[in-house]
Amino acid sequence: MTYEYHLSFAKKQDQHDPLAAWREQFHFPQHQGKNMLYFTGNSLGLQPKSTKDSVLQELEDWAKYGVEGHFEARRPWYSYHEMFAAPSARIVGAKESEVVVMNQLTVNLHLLMISFYKPTGKRKKILFETKPFPSDHYTFESQAKLHGFEPGEVLVEMQPRAGEVTLRTEDIISKINELGDELALVCFGAVNYFTGQFFNIKEITAAAHAVGAKAGFDLAHAAGNVPMNLHDDGADFACWCSYKYLNSGPGAVAGAFVHERHHADKNLLRLAGWWGHNKSTRFQMQPGFDPIESAEAWQLSNAPVLSMAAHMASLEIFDKVGMKALREKAIQLTGYLEFVVQQVAAQTNVALHILTPSDPSQRGCQLSIVVPGASKQLVRDLAAHGVIVDWREPNVIRLAPVPLYNSFEDVFLFGEVLTTLLEGR
Ligand SMILES: *Cc1c(COP(=O)(O)O)cnc(C)c1O
């Protein structure tokens, strides 16, 4: 597509956009009576208009049935989590038995590391990407301590080449090979929250397995953003939250993936709870944990139905649209943002610099943009013009035009506001 920096061009793209109507299905925060230009779907996705009814349904059924709702509710709570297997599997590219919706993201990362970070002898290192999300770093540190190590002994943060911010796949693979039999686990954010780089799950997994290590991925910025094939790519485990691209509301229930090759392994160490126990004998209430032969074995507790009701409303939308159509639009829309940023840089003479890879296969929706000389005031000024972006020190704004509800016009108008602010400095 040849982009043009004109409102008429943006409007024409929106007219031809097969997903354009979905925008109407979301609530936008308002600014002076108009929808805000909302670019933080990578932080908290917008609320689908269908969410309220989905949550209300559970409140009504709880009022009507009390405890009987476990079986009598329109969507029975006893098996509530099972409804998520198929739609979640389609989002991350897994078999239904390999995914489960439970807890929250950092909790799931801990639970999965209990099973898949098993240091033995000199094989004890954990390799992760440069600048991981802090919660992941805290998880790695505390998991190291759980095994009696000083974090510095076992944590290896993959560094980019001098003068670069993102990582090259070939360098990641060399690092894995270099660590060799000292490497216990490779755990990457599949899309890094800071740079927006989308890593090559397949190659990283293959390299980890080749040296005898496990490979896990945090999909917080990948789920609902980029297409994945966790099963075929062979990842051992993955986890994700559902409030970013998956639009399920603040702190909503998270997801987890465990490759089927691990399901029958009854000796795998897990922190066990009754909801992971064999369903046919669960209510005999006997000691002796008998794990379900699926990702459900990692569940501890019964389903948080109110949070899940919001997640279900969102997954219904993803199922109607499909990751393929979302990805096609995302590539165009983020490409347009990249083009608009270049136009703004040329017009204002401000050397805006995009940290995110320019190769669409190495990124999702998000662009991380260095604004030389900017302070956090820029984000406040953008907000005063009805534009919501996210700020990272020292001078980076992160924007994610998301294909479900952002338009080409949104991206164009962002360019106009940014130009006004940069020219007014
Ligand atoms: C957003 C995010 C988190 C947040 O963790 P919660 O447990 O959901 O609060 C963790 N890790 C990554 C990579 C994230 O992007």
The ligand as an ORCA input file, in Angstrom:
! r2SCAN-3c Opt
* xyz 0 1
  C       1.396     -6.398     31.568
  C       2.448     -7.375     31.883
  C       2.482     -8.032     33.119
  C       1.496     -7.694     34.210
  O       1.334     -8.756     35.095
  P      -0.017     -8.980     35.921
  O       0.287    -10.180     36.699
  O      -1.127     -9.128     34.921
  O      -0.252     -7.766     36.760
  C       3.466     -8.992     33.313
  N       4.369     -9.291     32.350
  C       4.351     -8.667     31.151
  C       5.344     -9.032     30.104
  C       3.415     -7.678     30.896
  O       3.421     -7.047     29.715
*
